[in-house]
Amino acid sequence: MIGRWLLAATFAALVAIGSAGHARAADDYTLPFYDPSVSLSYGMDRDSRSCRQRDWNDTLWKDCDLHYGRVYDGHTGMDYPMPLLSPVAASRDGTVVDKYEGYGTQQFGTYGNFVLVSHADGRRTLYYHLAYHGALVAPGQSVRAGQQIASSGCSGQCYGAHLHWEMRQVVSGRWTAVDPIYARLFTTQPGRVPFLAAYYRESNAGTEVIRRYSTITHWVEFVNRGGRTWRSDVGVGRVMLGTWNPPEHDSAFSDGTWLSSWVPTALDQVSVGPNGVGRFTFRLHATAPQGSYSEAYNIFSNSVRWFDWARSGSFYVPIYVSSNQLE
């Protein structure tokens, strides 16, 4: 038997991420990046007094010191250190209302490059310290949750590459920064990246033997470790299975039931929320000559994002095509 899940330690770490905190509605805000290894360096200061700092856990520091991993005095958002030009994602569906691109990728100044997005619940999210020409969207443009909207940088008042992400809402008639971690507005507490999956099981974890010119059915299941609900409805964000290594290549085992020559199937269920298990059932038709083959697949959210193949379990199907006669 050829095992498909070789990343046990990584899987355990993903389980820990997925089980942390308190679950929220499946389509609340998610973290604005795709790499689950990125962690918070500084959160929002919820105490407006000088040298009084209160973090999302209601811990109060009566000093002016930096408290790494928690908060610093007067901070209005969340800081996430990440390499320059890392992809930045929309935390929720919305409309771009403003952007600025006056600084170089690592140019110091009072303000930095940013994108500001408005959401249907009346809140806005700010993506700050972006790279030069790092904004990939324009004012008035609609964006989907999990869509890449920018590239990170260190523009403006920035002492190291990171993304400053901030949530705002109208309080007493003024746009005011609020703390989504404290308010538990993330899908989980303290939040998840939008798209993450972990291999769970499949119909045959060994080699599929297919008699030439015949067809077999195969299914694979993944756990939704991300913050976005997986859906099978047609349109942007539909979660499907596609060929990989290289991506979108025409498969030698495609069947008439495939959605295209490189897309075997969409998600079986109507929807799968965070922590749920999604199944992808597809057929493999053998027209290739007798011999051994390997077909790699990856999950993607239509027009939004491919999943991390390594973290998904590097899923592939070993296939042996036998002769026309049963062996």
C-alpha positions in Angstrom: 0.0 0.0 0.0 1.2 3.5 -0.9 0.4 5.9 1.9 -0.8 9.4 0.9 -0.5 11.1 4.3 3.2 11.5 5.2 2.9 14.7 7.3 1.6 13.4 10.6 3.3 16.1 12.7 1.9 18.8 10.4 -1.5 17.3 10.6 -1.4 17.3 14.4 -0.5 20.9 14.3 -3.4 21.7 12.0 -5.8 19.8 14.3 -4.5 22.0 17.2 -5.2 25.1 15.2 -8.6 24.0 14.2 -9.7 23.1 17.7 -8.5 26.2 19.4 -10.9 28.8 20.7 -14.6 29.1 20.2 -16.4 28.4 16.9 -18.4 31.1 15.3 -20.6 31.4 12.3 -18.9 29.8 9.3 -18.7 33.1 7.3 -17.4 35.5 9.9 -14.1 37.2 9.3 -11.0 35.2 8.7 -7.3 36.2 8.9 -6.1 38.1 5.9 -3.4 35.7 4.7 -3.1 32.0 3.7 -0.1 30.8 5.7 -1.2 29.4 9.1 2.4 29.7 10.5 2.0 33.5 10.6 1.3 34.6 14.1 0.2 37.8 15.8 3.0 40.1 17.0 0.8 42.9 18.5 -2.9 43.2 18.9 -5.1 46.2 19.5 -4.9 48.3 22.6 -8.4 48.6 24.0 -7.5 51.3 26.6 -7.2 54.8 25.2 -5.3 56.1 28.2 -1.5 56.7 27.8 0.6 53.9 29.3 -2.4 51.8 29.9 -2.7 48.8 27.6 -5.6 46.3 27.6 -5.5 43.4 25.2 -8.2 41.0 23.7 -8.0 38.8 26.8 -8.9 41.8 29.1 -5.3 41.8 30.5 -4.3 45.3 31.6 -0.7 46.6 31.7 -0.1 49.8 33.6 3.1 50.7 31.7 4.3 51.9 28.3 6.3 48.8 27.4 5.9 46.6 24.3 4.2 43.3 25.1 5.2 41.1 22.2 2.5 38.7 21.1 -0.1 40.8 22.9 -0.3 44.6 22.6 1.5 47.9 22.7 0.2 51.3 23.8 -2.1 53.1 21.4 -2.1 50.3 18.7 -5.3 50.3 16.7 -5.0 47.0 14.8 -3.4 43.6 14.5 0.2 43.2 13.3 1.2 40.0 11.5 4.9 39.6 10.6 5.4 38.0 7.1 7.9 38.2 4.3 7.8 41.0 1.8 5.3 40.5 -1.1 3.3 37.8 0.8 -0.3 37.5 -0.5 -2.9 39.4 1.5 -6.5 38.2 1.4 -9.9 39.8 1.9 -11.2 38.8 5.3 -14.8 38.8 4.1 -16.9 39.6 1.1 -16.9 43.4 0.5 -16.3 46.4 -1.7 -13.0 48.3 -1.9 -13.7 51.9 -0.8 -10.2 53.4 -0.9 -6.5 52.6 -1.5 -3.2 54.4 -1.4 0.1 53.6 -3.2 2.4 56.6 -2.6 5.3 54.7 -0.9 7.9 52.2 -2.0 7.8 48.7 -0.7 10.1 49.5 2.2 9.9 53.3 2.2 9.6 54.9 5.6 7.0 57.6 6.2 4.1 58.6 8.4 1.5 56.6 6.4 1.9 53.5 4.2 0.2 51.9 1.2 -3.2 50.4 2.1 -6.5 49.0 0.9 -9.7 49.7 2.7 -12.7 47.3 2.3 -16.3 47.9 3.3 -18.5 44.9 4.4 -22.2 44.3 4.4 -22.4 44.3 8.2 -21.3 47.9 8.3 -17.7 47.3 9.2 -14.6 48.1 7.3 -11.2 46.3 7.2 -7.9 48.1 6.6 -4.8 46.3 5.1 -1.8 48.5 5.8 2.0 48.7 5.0 1.6 47.2 1.6 4.3 46.9 -1.1 4.8 49.4 -3.9 1.9 48.7 -6.3 0.9 46.1 -3.8 -2.8 46.8 -4.1 -4.3 44.4 -6.6 -7.8 45.9 -6.5 -9.4 49.3 -7.2 -12.0 51.4 -5.4 -15.5 50.3 -6.3 -14.4 46.7 -6.9 -16.2 43.9 -5.3 -14.0 41.3 -3.6 -14.7 37.8 -2.3 -13.7 36.4 1.1 -10.3 34.8 0.7 -9.5 36.6 -2.6 -5.9 38.0 -2.8 -6.3 41.7 -2.8 -2.7 42.9 -2.1 0.9 42.0 -1.4 2.6 42.8 1.9 5.4 45.2 2.3 6.9 47.6 4.8 5.7 51.0 3.6 5.0 53.9 6.0 5.8 53.7 9.7 7.1 50.2 9.6 10.2 48.7 11.3 10.0 45.3 9.8 7.9 43.5 7.1 4.4 42.9 8.4 0.8 43.4 7.7 -1.2 45.8 9.9 -4.8 44.6 9.7 -7.5 46.7 11.3 -11.3 46.5 11.8 -13.4 49.7 12.0 -17.0 50.5 12.7 -19.1 53.6 13.4 -19.2 54.4 17.1 -20.9 57.6 18.2 -21.0 58.8 14.6 -17.3 58.2 13.9 -15.3 55.5 12.3 -13.5 53.8 15.2 -11.1 50.9 15.4 -12.5 47.8 17.2 -11.0 44.6 18.4 -12.3 41.5 16.5 -10.4 39.1 18.7 -12.0 40.4 21.8 -15.4 40.6 20.1 -14.9 37.0 18.8 -15.7 38.1 15.2 -13.3 35.7 13.7 -14.6 32.3 12.5 -12.6 30.9 15.4 -10.8 32.5 18.3 -8.3 34.0 17.7 -8.9 33.3 14.0 -8.1 31.2 10.9 -6.7 31.6 7.5 -9.4 31.3 4.8 -8.4 28.1 3.0 -6.7 25.2 4.6 -7.3 21.5 4.3 -6.0 18.2 5.8 -6.2 14.8 4.1 -8.5 12.5 6.0 -9.2 9.3 4.0 -10.1 7.9 0.6 -11.8 4.9 -0.9 -8.6 3.2 -1.8 -5.3 4.4 -0.1 -3.3 1.9 -2.2 -2.9 1.6 -6.0 -6.1 1.7 -8.1 -6.0 -1.1 -10.7 -8.0 -0.2 -13.8 -8.5 -2.6 -16.7 -7.8 -0.7 -19.9 -10.9 1.0 -21.4 -12.8 0.6 -18.2 -13.8 3.0 -15.4 -13.7 3.0 -11.7 -15.0 5.4 -9.0 -12.7 6.9 -6.4 -13.4 9.3 -3.6 -11.2 11.3 -1.2 -12.1 13.3 2.0 -10.4 16.4 3.5 -11.1 18.1 6.7 -11.9 21.8 6.3 -9.2 23.5 8.5 -9.8 26.9 7.2 -12.3 29.6 8.1 -14.4 29.7 4.9 -17.3 27.4 4.3 -16.7 25.1 1.3 -19.6 25.2 -1.2 -20.5 23.2 -4.4 -22.7 25.8 -6.0 -21.6 27.2 -9.3 -19.7 30.4 -9.3 -16.7 32.2 -7.6 -15.7 30.3 -4.5 -17.0 26.9 -5.6 -14.6 24.3 -4.1 -13.4 21.7 -6.6 -10.7 19.1 -7.2 -8.2 19.8 -10.0 -5.1 18.2 -11.5 -1.8 19.2 -10.1 2.0 18.9 -10.8 1.6 20.7 -13.1 -1.7 22.4 -12.2 -4.6 22.3 -14.7 -3.0 19.7 -17.0 -5.3 17.5 -19.1 -5.6 14.2 -17.4 -5.1 10.9 -19.3 -7.8 9.4 -17.0 -10.6 12.0 -17.5 -14.1 10.7 -17.8 -17.2 12.1 -19.5 -18.5 13.0 -16.0 -15.6 15.4 -15.3 -16.3 19.1 -15.2 -13.4 19.7 -17.6 -10.3 17.8 -18.8 -8.5 18.9 -15.6 -11.4 19.1 -13.1 -12.7 15.7 -12.0 -15.4 17.0 -9.6 -16.7 19.6 -7.3 -17.5 19.1 -3.6 -20.1 16.4 -3.1 -21.9 18.2 -0.3 -23.8 21.4 -0.7 -21.6 23.0 2.0 -18.9 22.0 4.5 -18.1 24.4 7.3 -14.9 24.7 9.4 -14.0 21.4 11.0 -16.3 19.5 8.7 -15.3 16.7 6.3 -15.7 17.3 2.6 -15.9 14.4 0.1 -14.9 14.6 -3.6 -16.1 11.6 -5.7 -14.9 11.2 -9.3 -14.4 8.6 -12.0 -11.1 7.4 -13.6 -11.3 6.1 -17.1 -8.2 4.2 -18.4 -7.3 4.7 -22.0 -3.6 4.8 -21.4 -1.4 1.8 -22.3 -0.8 -0.9 -19.7 1.6 0.4 -17.0 1.9 2.3 -13.8 0.9 6.0 -13.4 0.4 8.6 -10.7 -2.2 11.4 -10.9 -1.8 14.3 -8.4 -4.7 16.4 -7.4 -5.3 19.6 -5.4 -8.3 21.5 -4.0 -9.1 24.9 -5.2 -11.7 27.6 -4.6 -12.9 28.7 -8.1 -11.3 32.0 -9.2 -10.1 32.6 -5.6 -7.4 30.4 -4.3 -5.6 27.0 -4.7 -5.1 25.2 -1.4 -1.7 24.5 0.0 -0.9 21.1 -1.6 1.7 20.0 1.0 -0.6 20.8 3.9 -3.5 19.1 2.2 -1.5 15.9 2.3 0.1 16.0 -1.1 -2.8 13.9 -2.5 -2.2 11.7 -5.5 -3.7 8.4 -6.8 -1.3 5.7 -7.9 -2.8 3.8 -10.9 -2.0 0.6 -12.6 -3.6 0.1 -16.0 -3.9 -3.6 -16.7 -4.5 -5.3 -20.0 -7.9 -5.6 -21.6 -8.2 -9.0 -20.0 -8.7 -9.4 -16.3 -5.4 -10.2 -14.5 
